[in-house]
Amino acid sequence: MNIKALEKTALSVRSLAMDAIQKANSGHPGLPLGAAELGAVLYGELLRHDPGFPQWADRDRFLLSAGHGSMFLYALLHLAGYEDISLEDITNFRQIGSPCAGHPEYGQARGIEATSGPLGQGISMAVGFAIAETMLAARFNTEKRKIVDHYTYVLAGDGCLQEGVSAEAGSLAGHLKLGKLIVFYDSNKITIDGGTDLAFTEDAAKRYEAYGWQTLRGSMYDFEEIARLTAQAKAETSRPSLIILSSIIGKGAPKKQNTADIHGAPLGTEELAAAKQHLGIPGAPGSLDFYIAPETPEYFKAKREEWKKIRQAWQAEFDAWSGENPEKRREWDNFHSGKAAPGAPAALPTFNIGEKIATRTAGNKALAALAGINRNLTGGSADLKGPNAVGLPAEAGTYGAANRVGRYIHYGIREFAMAAISNGIQLHGGLRAFCATFMVFADYLRPAFRLSALMKQPVIYVLTHDSIFVGEDGPTHQPIEHLASLRAIPNARVLRPADAEETAEAWAMALERQDGPTALALSRQNLTVFPKEDPEWRSTIRTGAYIVKKPAGAAKPDVAVIATGSEVGLALEASALAEAKAGAKKIQVISMVSRELFESQPEAIRNAIVPPGVRVVVCEAGVRTGWERWAKPEDILSVDRFGESGPASKVADALGFTAGALAAIIET
């Protein structure tokens, strides 16, 4: 271990971080200054990576869970030789167009494994990375060769450990015995408001030991001790490890170190000059030189040659494995293609017109069929496997410490962690993740769903019990505002199928999507499979909507009724009631399985389904928010209050949400 080079690397990290934050007049210098030694030894000695081939499948993964300290990561990626982060990018920290955003953003530069701004989610996503490593190792490694054998490292701070999601994920990680998950805890005892003793006096080590983790302690500023503790963590194969490193926030800033002032604000001209003098960084007082010690590039140049040889040795092993296991290699390529397996149309279940079946039940049939041909489809539910109807075929198995090849994950009652872990599984590569809970509990997982959308990760969210028709469970379990709130998230897609046939297609659409999350909103109650007048509806539905029923013999309807999910059946019933009356209007019924998808279509497609100039009536068992684009408020049958506890049909009657009420609007 070249201690001098590591010291110079730590100095370079501090220099780049201080100057970048000062130039931007914005940022968080406390972590990069306080944890620079860990960064140096991590990127110089501990990580198994190759900056010249950043997406190497068997690289170690590192997640900066304390994402506010982003200059820590950017400085190290640049120094190590990741070409996506240039010195110019660092000088433009927090500016539009620079990959060096305020917090690490996935997709901005290779080497950034996840978007980790919201505290607690980085360490939780890391649990998903570690799960994915074990799953792929169990499926693809052979007795002769290991082609999946890497670690997931995390740097977390006091804030990460205070957030509840990290507790959920940490508990599950210990239960699952994820021995290749190693978390460095930057224990500086300072947060934004002041010392952690204001609100955080628990013994974190004892808590994680209770979760089933190994806990170790050391100094942030002893390179050899960090390496020794990491080796000790690697030697423990049946427990994840929390390495608690005592540190000084903002180390090197004489007046501000070890204070809350250094957490989230530039040092200022005076303190910056004092810090550079104290640390021995050359340059004129107050200048922004973005100094890099000359020993650092030399050190990493030699290291890159070592890493390249390690990666090439793995490639040779992988090539030999491929020759010995051609079927496994084909499966590996399929897993890592990011695409759904071909053959969905033939695999999807079929249903009969008039059949009554809940869309959650139909969804389970579709999931089972698609899981059979997409063998990397993996996921589970937050203790609602039966109610969500998301069980996988028996041959898929249940994932756990004793069965790493299993594909169904019991997440326990941990919705937020479940979603964050699903993001990690998806980000790792090689697997396709889904998770499930009641729609009303989307509130618990929403921050992770938002990150799915932000990172463009195609995680599939199965959200059942999607309306007031949950019935007896009452207002707490009856979603009202949830469809609108999920649709409001940019790049999210909500699919609310109206019957079993639509549900099968919706599952296929979710798997086809590669650039963002999909929420499948599914019913608890049985819905009747209805005839569809569009002969190409299985294709048309991929625009987000299609015509279910046209008025007899009419070129253009008087009224177009847009409905989603279970309300399409209600719309068909209401149109029949309205058309039975003398002088009835000519009515067209449209199933809009995804409003946001349909609204993104070219005008010609939208006009072909919702004729321009025709009065539009909307029906959905949720708040009207967002539907005002399509209909006047008085032409929207919605539910804009919390529900009631009682049998579903009586709840609907009490809320005035009936076919008769919709028919009355149509007839107006």
C-alpha positions as CSV (number, residue, x, y, z in Angstrom):
1,M,0.0,0.0,0.0
2,N,1.5,3.3,-1.1
3,I,0.6,5.5,1.9
4,K,2.2,8.6,0.5
5,A,0.2,8.4,-2.7
6,L,-3.0,7.8,-0.8
7,E,-2.3,10.8,1.4
8,K,-1.8,12.9,-1.7
9,T,-5.0,11.5,-3.2
10,A,-6.9,12.5,-0.1
11,L,-5.3,16.0,-0.3
12,S,-6.4,16.2,-4.0
13,V,-10.0,15.2,-3.1
14,R,-10.1,18.0,-0.5
15,S,-8.6,20.5,-2.9
16,L,-11.1,19.7,-5.7
17,A,-14.1,19.6,-3.4
18,M,-13.3,22.9,-1.7
19,D,-12.6,24.8,-5.0
20,A,-15.6,23.3,-6.8
21,I,-18.0,24.2,-4.0
22,Q,-16.5,27.6,-3.6
23,K,-16.8,28.4,-7.3
24,A,-20.4,27.2,-7.4
25,N,-21.1,29.1,-4.2
26,S,-23.2,26.0,-3.3
27,G,-22.6,22.5,-2.0
28,H,-21.6,20.3,0.9
29,P,-17.9,20.3,1.7
30,G,-18.2,18.6,5.1
31,L,-18.2,15.0,3.8
32,P,-15.6,15.1,1.1
33,L,-13.2,16.9,3.4
34,G,-14.0,14.6,6.3
35,A,-13.9,11.3,4.4
36,A,-11.2,11.9,1.8
37,E,-8.9,9.2,3.3
38,L,-11.6,6.6,2.9
39,G,-12.2,7.7,-0.7
40,A,-8.5,7.4,-1.5
41,V,-8.1,3.9,-0.1
42,L,-11.5,2.8,-1.5
43,Y,-10.8,3.8,-5.1
44,G,-7.1,3.2,-4.9
45,E,-6.9,-0.2,-3.1
46,L,-10.2,-1.7,-2.2
47,L,-12.6,-1.4,-5.2
48,R,-12.3,-4.0,-8.0
49,H,-13.1,-1.8,-10.9
50,D,-11.7,-0.7,-14.3
51,P,-12.2,3.0,-15.2
52,G,-11.3,2.1,-18.8
53,F,-14.3,-0.3,-18.9
54,P,-16.7,1.3,-16.4
55,Q,-19.7,-1.1,-17.1
56,W,-17.7,-4.3,-16.5
57,A,-20.4,-6.7,-15.2
58,D,-18.3,-8.1,-12.3
59,R,-17.1,-4.8,-11.0
60,D,-17.6,-3.9,-7.4
61,R,-20.3,-1.4,-6.9
62,F,-20.0,1.8,-4.8
63,L,-23.0,3.9,-3.7
64,L,-22.6,7.3,-2.0
65,S,-25.7,7.1,0.1
66,A,-24.8,10.4,1.7
67,G,-25.3,12.0,-1.7
68,H,-25.0,15.6,-0.6
69,G,-21.3,14.9,-0.4
70,S,-21.2,14.4,-4.2
71,M,-17.9,16.1,-4.7
72,F,-16.3,13.2,-2.9
73,L,-17.5,10.9,-5.7
74,Y,-16.8,13.3,-8.6
75,A,-13.3,14.0,-7.4
76,L,-12.5,10.3,-7.0
77,L,-14.0,9.3,-10.4
78,H,-11.9,11.9,-12.1
79,L,-8.7,11.1,-10.2
80,A,-9.1,7.3,-10.8
81,G,-9.5,7.9,-14.6
82,Y,-13.2,7.7,-15.4
83,E,-13.4,9.7,-18.6
84,D,-17.0,10.9,-18.1
85,I,-15.8,13.3,-15.3
86,S,-13.3,15.8,-16.6
87,L,-11.6,18.5,-14.6
88,E,-13.7,21.0,-16.6
89,D,-16.8,19.2,-15.4
90,I,-15.6,19.6,-11.8
91,T,-15.0,23.3,-12.3
92,N,-18.6,23.5,-13.5
93,F,-19.9,21.7,-10.4
94,R,-23.7,22.2,-9.9
95,Q,-24.0,24.0,-13.3
96,I,-26.4,23.1,-16.1
97,G,-24.7,20.6,-18.5
98,S,-22.1,19.3,-16.0
99,P,-22.4,15.7,-15.0
100,C,-21.3,16.9,-11.6
101,A,-24.8,17.7,-10.3
102,G,-25.6,18.8,-6.8
103,H,-26.3,15.1,-5.9
104,P,-25.1,12.1,-7.9
105,E,-27.5,11.5,-10.7
106,Y,-27.6,8.1,-12.4
107,G,-27.0,8.3,-16.1
108,Q,-25.0,11.5,-16.0
109,A,-21.7,9.7,-15.9
110,R,-20.4,6.1,-15.8
111,G,-19.2,5.4,-12.3
112,I,-22.4,6.9,-10.7
113,E,-24.3,3.7,-9.8
114,A,-27.5,5.3,-8.5
115,T,-29.2,8.6,-7.9
116,S,-28.6,9.0,-4.1
117,G,-29.7,12.4,-3.0
118,P,-32.6,11.5,-0.7
119,L,-30.9,10.2,2.4
120,G,-31.4,6.5,3.3
121,Q,-32.3,5.4,-0.2
122,G,-28.7,4.8,-1.3
123,I,-28.0,2.3,1.4
124,S,-31.4,0.7,0.7
125,M,-30.7,0.4,-3.0
126,A,-27.4,-1.2,-2.1
127,V,-29.3,-4.0,-0.5
128,G,-30.9,-4.6,-3.9
129,F,-27.5,-4.6,-5.5
130,A,-26.3,-7.2,-3.0
131,I,-29.4,-9.3,-3.6
132,A,-28.9,-9.2,-7.4
133,E,-25.2,-10.3,-7.0
134,T,-26.3,-13.4,-5.0
135,M,-29.1,-14.2,-7.5
136,L,-26.8,-14.0,-10.5
137,A,-24.0,-15.9,-8.8
138,A,-26.3,-18.7,-7.9
139,R,-27.7,-19.0,-11.4
140,F,-24.5,-18.6,-13.5
141,N,-21.5,-19.6,-11.4
142,T,-20.3,-23.2,-11.8
143,E,-18.2,-25.4,-9.7
144,K,-15.3,-24.7,-12.0
145,R,-15.7,-21.0,-12.6
146,K,-17.0,-17.9,-10.8
147,I,-18.0,-15.2,-13.2
148,V,-20.2,-13.3,-10.6
149,D,-18.2,-12.5,-7.5
150,H,-18.2,-8.9,-6.4
151,Y,-19.0,-6.7,-3.5
152,T,-21.3,-3.8,-2.9
153,Y,-19.8,-0.9,-0.9
154,V,-21.7,2.1,0.6
155,L,-20.7,5.3,2.3
156,A,-23.5,6.4,4.6
157,G,-23.7,9.1,7.2
158,D,-25.7,9.9,10.3
159,G,-28.6,11.1,8.2
160,C,-28.8,7.9,6.2
161,L,-29.0,5.9,9.4
162,Q,-31.7,8.1,10.9
163,E,-34.0,7.7,7.9
164,G,-36.6,5.0,8.5
165,V,-36.1,3.4,5.0
166,S,-32.5,2.4,6.0
167,A,-33.8,0.6,9.0
168,E,-36.3,-1.3,6.9
169,A,-33.6,-2.3,4.4
170,G,-31.0,-3.0,7.0
171,S,-33.3,-5.4,8.8
172,L,-34.0,-7.3,5.7
173,A,-30.3,-7.4,4.7
174,G,-29.4,-9.0,8.0
175,H,-32.2,-11.5,7.7
176,L,-31.0,-12.4,4.2
177,K,-27.4,-12.8,5.3
178,L,-26.0,-10.6,2.6
179,G,-22.3,-11.0,3.4
180,K,-21.1,-9.1,0.4
181,L,-22.7,-5.8,1.5
182,I,-20.2,-3.5,3.2
183,V,-21.3,-0.2,4.6
184,F,-18.8,2.5,5.8
185,Y,-20.5,4.7,8.3
186,D,-19.1,8.3,8.3
187,S,-19.6,8.9,12.0
188,N,-18.9,12.6,12.5
189,K,-21.8,13.3,14.9
190,I,-22.8,16.4,13.0
191,T,-25.9,17.2,11.0
192,I,-27.4,20.4,9.6
193,D,-28.9,21.6,12.9
194,G,-25.9,20.8,15.0
195,G,-24.6,17.8,16.9
196,T,-26.4,14.5,16.5
197,D,-27.1,14.5,20.3
198,L,-29.9,16.9,19.5
199,A,-32.0,14.0,18.2
200,F,-29.9,10.8,17.7
201,T,-28.3,9.2,20.7
202,E,-29.0,5.6,20.1
203,D,-26.2,3.0,19.8
204,A,-26.3,2.4,16.0
205,A,-23.9,-0.5,16.3
206,K,-26.1,-2.4,18.7
207,R,-29.1,-1.7,16.4
208,Y,-27.3,-3.2,13.4
209,E,-26.1,-6.1,15.4
210,A,-29.7,-6.8,16.3
211,Y,-30.5,-6.8,12.6
212,G,-27.9,-9.5,12.1
213,W,-25.0,-7.4,10.9
214,Q,-21.3,-7.5,11.8
215,T,-20.2,-4.2,13.2
216,L,-16.6,-3.0,13.3
217,R,-15.0,0.3,14.4
218,G,-12.0,2.3,13.3
219,S,-10.6,5.7,12.3
220,M,-11.4,7.5,9.0
221,Y,-7.8,8.5,8.9
222,D,-5.9,5.3,9.1
223,F,-5.5,3.7,5.6
224,E,-4.2,0.4,6.9
225,E,-6.9,0.1,9.5
226,I,-9.6,0.7,6.9
227,A,-8.1,-2.0,4.7
228,R,-7.8,-4.4,7.6
229,L,-11.5,-3.8,8.6
230,T,-12.6,-4.3,5.0
231,A,-10.7,-7.6,4.9
232,Q,-12.5,-8.6,8.1
233,A,-15.8,-7.6,6.6
234,K,-15.1,-9.7,3.5
235,A,-14.1,-12.7,5.7
236,E,-17.6,-12.6,7.3
237,T,-19.7,-14.3,4.6
238,S,-23.0,-14.7,6.4
239,R,-23.6,-11.2,7.7
240,P,-23.5,-7.7,6.1
241,S,-20.9,-5.4,7.7
242,L,-21.2,-1.9,9.1
243,I,-17.8,-0.3,9.5
244,I,-18.1,2.7,11.8
245,L,-15.4,5.2,11.1
246,S,-14.9,8.0,13.5
247,S,-14.4,11.2,11.5
248,I,-14.2,15.0,11.7
249,I,-16.6,16.7,9.4
250,G,-14.8,19.3,7.2
251,K,-11.4,18.1,8.3
252,G,-8.7,20.6,7.3
253,A,-10.8,23.7,7.6
254,P,-9.4,25.2,10.8
255,K,-12.3,27.2,12.1
256,K,-15.2,25.3,10.6
257,Q,-14.3,21.7,10.9
258,N,-16.3,19.7,13.4
259,T,-19.2,22.3,13.2
260,A,-22.5,22.3,11.5
261,D,-21.4,25.3,9.5
262,I,-19.2,23.1,7.3
263,H,-22.0,20.6,6.4
264,G,-23.8,22.4,3.6
265,A,-22.2,25.7,2.6
266,P,-19.0,26.8,0.9
267,L,-16.0,27.6,3.2
268,G,-15.9,31.2,2.1
269,T,-12.8,33.1,0.9
270,E,-11.1,33.5,4.3
271,E,-11.7,29.9,5.5
272,L,-10.7,28.5,2.1
273,A,-7.4,30.3,2.2
274,A,-6.8,29.1,5.8
275,A,-7.7,25.5,4.9
276,K,-5.3,25.5,2.0
277,Q,-2.5,26.9,4.1
278,H,-3.3,24.4,6.9
279,L,-3.3,21.5,4.4
280,G,-0.3,22.6,2.4
281,I,-2.1,23.1,-0.8
282,P,-0.1,25.5,-3.0
283,G,-1.5,28.6,-4.8
284,A,-2.2,32.2,-4.2
285,P,-4.5,33.0,-1.2
286,G,-8.1,32.9,-2.3
287,S,-7.4,31.4,-5.7
288,L,-9.3,28.5,-7.2
289,D,-6.6,26.4,-8.7
290,F,-8.3,22.9,-8.5
291,Y,-4.9,21.6,-7.4
292,I,-4.1,17.9,-7.9
293,A,-1.0,16.6,-6.3
294,P,1.4,15.3,-9.0
295,E,1.8,12.0,-7.2
296,T,-1.9,11.2,-7.6
297,P,-2.1,10.9,-11.4
298,E,1.1,8.8,-11.4
299,Y,-0.4,6.5,-8.7
300,F,-3.7,6.0,-10.6
301,K,-1.9,5.5,-13.9
302,A,-0.2,2.5,-12.5
303,K,-3.4,1.3,-10.8
304,R,-5.3,1.4,-14.0
305,E,-2.9,-1.0,-15.6
306,E,-3.4,-3.4,-12.6
307,W,-7.2,-3.0,-12.9
308,K,-7.1,-3.6,-16.6
309,K,-5.2,-6.9,-16.1
310,I,-7.7,-8.0,-13.4
311,R,-10.6,-7.2,-15.7
312,Q,-9.0,-9.0,-18.6
313,A,-8.3,-12.0,-16.5
314,W,-12.0,-12.0,-15.6
315,Q,-12.9,-11.7,-19.3
316,A,-10.7,-14.7,-20.1
317,E,-12.5,-16.7,-17.4
318,F,-15.8,-15.5,-18.7
319,D,-14.9,-16.6,-22.3
320,A,-13.9,-20.0,-21.0
321,W,-17.1,-20.3,-19.0
322,S,-19.1,-19.3,-22.1
323,G,-17.4,-22.0,-24.2
324,E,-18.2,-24.6,-21.5
325,N,-21.7,-23.4,-20.9
326,P,-23.3,-22.2,-24.1
327,E,-26.9,-22.4,-22.8
328,K,-25.9,-20.4,-19.7
329,R,-24.2,-17.8,-21.9
330,R,-27.3,-17.4,-24.0
331,E,-29.3,-16.9,-20.9
332,W,-26.7,-14.4,-19.6
333,D,-27.0,-12.4,-22.8
334,N,-30.8,-12.5,-22.5
335,F,-30.7,-11.4,-18.9
336,H,-28.4,-8.5,-19.6
337,S,-30.1,-7.3,-22.8
338,G,-32.6,-5.2,-20.9
339,K,-35.3,-6.4,-23.2
340,A,-38.3,-8.6,-22.5
341,A,-38.1,-12.1,-23.9
342,P,-39.9,-12.6,-27.2
343,G,-43.1,-14.7,-27.2
344,A,-45.3,-12.7,-24.9
345,P,-48.4,-12.8,-27.2
346,A,-48.3,-16.6,-27.3
347,A,-47.6,-16.9,-23.6
348,L,-50.3,-14.6,-22.3
349,P,-53.4,-16.2,-20.8
350,T,-56.7,-16.0,-22.6
351,F,-60.1,-15.2,-21.2
352,N,-63.7,-15.6,-22.3
353,I,-66.2,-12.8,-22.9
354,G,-68.5,-12.7,-20.0
355,E,-66.0,-14.2,-17.6
356,K,-65.9,-12.5,-14.2
357,I,-62.5,-12.2,-12.7
358,A,-60.6,-9.5,-10.7
359,T,-57.8,-7.9,-12.5
360,R,-55.4,-8.7,-9.7
361,T,-56.2,-12.4,-10.3
362,A,-55.9,-12.0,-14.1
363,G,-52.6,-10.2,-13.4
364,N,-51.3,-13.2,-11.5
365,K,-52.0,-15.4,-14.5
366,A,-50.2,-13.0,-16.8
367,L,-47.3,-12.7,-14.3
368,A,-46.9,-16.5,-14.1
369,A,-46.9,-16.8,-17.9
370,L,-44.5,-14.0,-18.5
371,A,-42.2,-15.2,-15.6
372,G,-42.0,-18.5,-17.4
373,I,-40.4,-16.9,-20.5
374,N,-38.6,-14.0,-18.7
375,R,-36.5,-16.0,-16.3
376,N,-34.8,-12.9,-14.9
377,L,-38.1,-11.5,-13.7
378,T,-37.9,-11.3,-9.9
379,G,-39.7,-9.6,-7.1
380,G,-42.2,-9.9,-4.4
381,S,-44.7,-8.2,-2.1
382,A,-44.8,-6.3,1.2
383,D,-46.4,-9.2,3.0
384,L,-49.3,-9.3,0.6
385,K,-48.4,-12.1,-1.7
386,G,-52.0,-13.5,-1.6
387,P,-54.0,-10.3,-1.6
388,N,-51.8,-8.8,-4.3
389,A,-51.9,-12.0,-6.3
390,V,-48.2,-11.9,-7.3
391,G,-47.0,-15.4,-6.5
392,L,-44.6,-16.8,-9.0
393,P,-44.7,-20.4,-10.4
394,A,-43.5,-22.9,-7.9
395,E,-40.4,-23.7,-10.0
396,A,-39.3,-20.0,-9.5
397,G,-38.7,-20.7,-5.9
398,T,-38.5,-18.3,-2.9
399,Y,-35.3,-16.3,-2.5
400,G,-33.5,-16.4,0.8
401,A,-30.2,-17.1,2.5
402,A,-30.6,-20.8,1.8
403,N,-31.9,-20.4,-1.7
404,R,-30.2,-17.7,-3.7
405,V,-31.6,-18.9,-7.0
406,G,-35.2,-18.3,-5.8
407,R,-37.0,-15.4,-7.6
408,Y,-39.8,-14.5,-5.2
409,I,-38.8,-12.2,-2.4
410,H,-40.7,-11.9,0.8
411,Y,-40.1,-8.2,1.7
412,G,-42.1,-8.2,4.9
413,I,-44.1,-5.1,5.8
414,R,-41.5,-2.7,4.4
415,E,-43.0,-0.9,1.4
416,F,-40.5,1.9,1.1
417,A,-37.5,-0.4,1.4
418,M,-39.1,-2.9,-1.0
419,A,-39.3,-0.2,-3.7
420,A,-35.8,1.1,-3.0
421,I,-34.4,-2.4,-3.1
422,S,-36.2,-3.1,-6.3
423,N,-34.4,0.0,-7.8
424,G,-31.1,-1.5,-6.7
425,I,-31.9,-4.9,-8.2
426,Q,-32.8,-3.2,-11.5
427,L,-29.8,-0.9,-11.5
428,H,-27.4,-3.8,-10.9
429,G,-28.2,-5.2,-14.3
430,G,-29.2,-8.7,-15.3
431,L,-32.5,-8.8,-13.6
432,R,-36.0,-7.3,-14.0
433,A,-37.6,-6.2,-10.8
434,F,-41.2,-6.0,-9.7
435,C,-42.8,-5.3,-6.3
436,A,-46.4,-5.1,-5.0
437,T,-48.6,-3.7,-2.3
438,F,-52.0,-2.2,-1.9
439,M,-52.4,1.0,-4.0
440,V,-53.2,3.1,-0.9
441,F,-49.7,2.2,0.5
442,A,-48.1,3.7,-2.6
443,D,-47.8,6.7,-0.2
444,Y,-45.2,4.6,1.8
445,L,-43.1,3.8,-1.3
446,R,-43.6,7.0,-3.3
447,P,-40.1,8.5,-2.8
448,A,-38.5,5.3,-4.3
449,F,-41.1,5.2,-7.1
450,R,-40.0,8.8,-7.8
451,L,-36.4,7.7,-8.1
452,S,-37.4,4.9,-10.4
453,A,-38.8,7.5,-12.7
454,L,-35.9,9.9,-12.3
455,M,-33.4,7.2,-13.0
456,K,-35.5,5.8,-15.9
457,Q,-35.6,2.4,-14.3
458,P,-38.3,0.0,-15.5
459,V,-39.4,-1.3,-12.2
460,I,-42.9,-2.7,-12.3
461,Y,-45.2,-1.7,-9.4
462,V,-48.2,-3.9,-8.9
463,L,-50.8,-1.9,-6.9
464,T,-54.0,-3.7,-6.1
465,H,-57.2,-2.8,-4.3
466,D,-57.3,0.2,-6.5
467,S,-60.5,2.1,-5.6
468,I,-63.5,2.5,-3.2
469,F,-64.6,-0.9,-4.4
470,V,-62.2,-2.3,-1.7
471,G,-65.4,-1.9,0.3
472,E,-65.4,-2.9,4.0
473,D,-61.8,-2.0,4.8
474,G,-63.0,1.6,4.7
475,P,-61.5,5.0,4.0
476,T,-58.0,4.2,5.2
477,H,-57.7,1.4,2.5
478,Q,-59.7,3.0,-0.3
479,P,-57.5,4.9,-2.7
480,I,-58.9,8.3,-3.7
481,E,-56.0,10.6,-4.7
482,H,-53.5,7.9,-5.5
483,L,-54.0,7.6,-9.2
484,A,-53.6,11.3,-9.7
485,S,-50.5,11.5,-7.4
486,L,-48.8,8.7,-9.3
487,R,-49.6,10.2,-12.7
488,A,-48.2,13.5,-11.5
489,I,-44.7,12.0,-11.4
490,P,-42.8,12.7,-14.6
491,N,-41.8,9.6,-16.6
492,A,-44.0,7.4,-14.5
493,R,-46.7,5.4,-16.3
494,V,-49.9,4.2,-14.7
495,L,-51.8,1.4,-16.4
496,R,-55.3,0.7,-15.1
497,P,-56.7,-2.2,-17.1
498,A,-60.5,-2.6,-17.3
499,D,-60.8,-6.4,-17.5
500,A,-58.8,-9.6,-17.6
501,E,-57.9,-9.3,-21.3
502,E,-56.6,-5.7,-20.8
503,T,-54.7,-6.8,-17.7
504,A,-52.7,-9.4,-19.6
505,E,-51.7,-6.8,-22.2
506,A,-50.9,-4.3,-19.5
507,W,-48.4,-6.7,-18.0
508,A,-46.8,-7.2,-21.4
509,M,-46.7,-3.4,-21.9
510,A,-45.0,-3.0,-18.5
511,L,-42.3,-5.6,-19.4
512,E,-41.8,-4.0,-22.8
513,R,-41.0,-0.6,-21.3
514,Q,-37.3,0.1,-20.7
515,D,-37.1,3.8,-19.8
516,G,-39.1,4.2,-16.6
517,P,-41.4,2.6,-14.0
518,T,-44.9,1.3,-14.6
519,A,-47.7,1.1,-12.0
520,L,-50.3,-1.6,-12.6
521,A,-53.5,-0.5,-10.9
522,L,-55.6,-3.6,-10.4
523,S,-58.9,-4.4,-8.9
524,R,-59.9,-6.5,-5.9
525,Q,-63.4,-7.0,-7.1
526,N,-64.4,-9.2,-10.1
527,L,-64.9,-7.5,-13.4
528,T,-66.7,-8.8,-16.4
529,V,-64.6,-9.4,-19.6
530,F,-66.4,-7.3,-22.2
531,P,-66.4,-7.4,-26.0
532,K,-64.2,-4.9,-27.8
533,E,-65.3,-3.3,-31.1
534,D,-61.8,-2.3,-32.1
535,P,-60.5,-5.5,-33.8
536,E,-56.9,-4.3,-33.3
537,W,-57.4,-3.3,-29.7
538,R,-54.3,-5.3,-28.5
539,S,-52.2,-3.1,-30.7
540,T,-54.2,0.1,-30.2
541,I,-54.1,-0.2,-26.3
542,R,-50.4,0.6,-26.6
543,T,-51.3,4.2,-27.4
544,G,-52.9,4.4,-24.0
545,A,-56.5,4.1,-25.1
546,Y,-58.8,2.4,-27.6
547,I,-62.5,2.4,-28.5
548,V,-64.5,-0.3,-26.7
549,K,-67.9,0.6,-28.1
550,K,-69.0,2.7,-31.0
551,P,-72.5,4.1,-31.5
552,A,-74.5,1.9,-34.0
553,G,-74.3,3.2,-37.5
554,A,-73.0,6.6,-36.5
555,A,-70.0,8.2,-38.2
556,K,-69.4,10.5,-35.2
557,P,-70.8,10.1,-31.7
558,D,-72.6,12.8,-29.7
559,V,-70.8,11.9,-26.5
560,A,-67.4,10.1,-25.9
561,V,-67.2,8.5,-22.5
562,I,-63.7,8.0,-21.2
563,A,-63.3,5.6,-18.4
564,T,-60.4,3.6,-16.8
565,G,-60.2,0.3,-15.0
566,S,-63.4,-1.0,-13.4
567,E,-65.2,2.1,-14.5
568,V,-65.2,1.0,-18.2
569,G,-67.7,-1.7,-17.3
570,L,-69.7,1.0,-15.4
571,A,-69.5,3.2,-18.6
572,L,-70.8,0.4,-20.8
573,E,-73.7,-0.1,-18.3
574,A,-74.4,3.6,-18.2
575,S,-74.3,4.0,-22.0
576,A,-76.8,1.1,-22.3
577,L,-79.1,2.9,-19.8
578,A,-78.8,6.2,-21.7
579,E,-79.3,4.7,-25.1
580,A,-82.4,2.9,-24.0
581,K,-84.3,6.2,-23.7
582,A,-86.1,7.9,-26.4
583,G,-84.1,10.4,-28.4
584,A,-80.9,9.1,-26.9
585,K,-77.5,10.4,-27.7
586,K,-75.0,8.4,-29.8
587,I,-72.4,7.3,-27.3
588,Q,-68.8,6.1,-27.8
589,V,-67.0,4.3,-24.9
590,I,-63.2,4.6,-24.6
591,S,-61.0,2.6,-22.3
592,M,-58.0,4.9,-21.4
593,V,-55.7,2.4,-19.8
594,S,-53.0,5.1,-19.4
595,R,-53.9,8.7,-19.6
596,E,-50.3,10.0,-19.6
597,L,-49.3,7.5,-22.4
598,F,-52.3,8.6,-24.5
599,E,-51.6,12.3,-23.9
600,S,-48.1,11.8,-25.3
601,Q,-49.4,10.5,-28.6
602,P,-49.5,12.5,-31.8
603,E,-52.7,14.6,-32.3
604,A,-53.8,12.3,-35.2
605,I,-53.9,9.3,-32.9
606,R,-55.6,11.1,-30.1
607,N,-58.3,12.5,-32.5
608,A,-58.9,9.0,-34.0
609,I,-59.9,7.7,-30.5
610,V,-61.4,10.8,-28.9
611,P,-63.1,12.7,-31.8
612,P,-62.4,16.5,-31.7
613,G,-65.5,18.6,-31.2
614,V,-67.4,15.9,-29.4
615,R,-68.5,16.3,-25.9
616,V,-66.5,14.2,-23.5
617,V,-67.6,12.7,-20.2
618,V,-65.1,11.1,-17.9
619,C,-65.6,8.4,-15.3
620,E,-63.0,7.3,-12.7
621,A,-63.2,6.2,-9.1
622,G,-60.7,8.8,-7.8
623,V,-60.2,12.5,-7.6
624,R,-60.9,14.4,-10.8
625,T,-57.5,16.1,-10.8
626,G,-56.0,16.0,-14.3
627,W,-59.2,15.0,-16.1
628,E,-60.1,18.7,-16.6
629,R,-58.1,18.5,-19.8
630,W,-60.7,16.2,-21.2
631,A,-64.0,17.2,-19.8
632,K,-65.7,20.1,-18.0
633,P,-66.0,19.6,-14.2
634,E,-69.7,18.9,-14.5
635,D,-69.0,16.2,-17.0
636,I,-66.7,14.2,-14.7
637,L,-68.0,11.5,-12.4
638,S,-65.3,11.2,-9.8
639,V,-64.8,10.6,-6.1
640,D,-63.5,13.8,-4.4
641,R,-63.9,12.8,-0.8
642,F,-62.7,9.9,1.4
643,G,-64.8,6.7,1.3
644,E,-66.9,4.7,3.6
645,S,-66.7,1.3,5.2
646,G,-69.3,-1.2,3.9
647,P,-69.9,-3.6,1.0
648,A,-68.5,-2.2,-2.2
649,S,-71.8,-1.7,-4.0
650,K,-73.3,0.1,-1.0
651,V,-70.2,2.3,-0.7
652,A,-70.7,3.3,-4.4
653,D,-74.3,4.0,-3.8
654,A,-73.5,6.2,-0.8
655,L,-71.0,8.2,-2.8
656,G,-73.3,8.5,-5.8
657,F,-70.8,6.6,-8.0
658,T,-73.2,4.5,-10.0
659,A,-74.2,3.7,-13.6
660,G,-77.4,5.7,-13.1
661,A,-75.4,8.7,-12.0
662,L,-73.1,8.4,-15.0
663,A,-76.1,7.9,-17.3
664,A,-77.6,11.1,-16.0
665,I,-74.5,13.1,-16.8
666,I,-74.4,11.6,-20.3
667,E,-78.0,12.5,-20.9
668,T,-77.6,16.1,-19.8
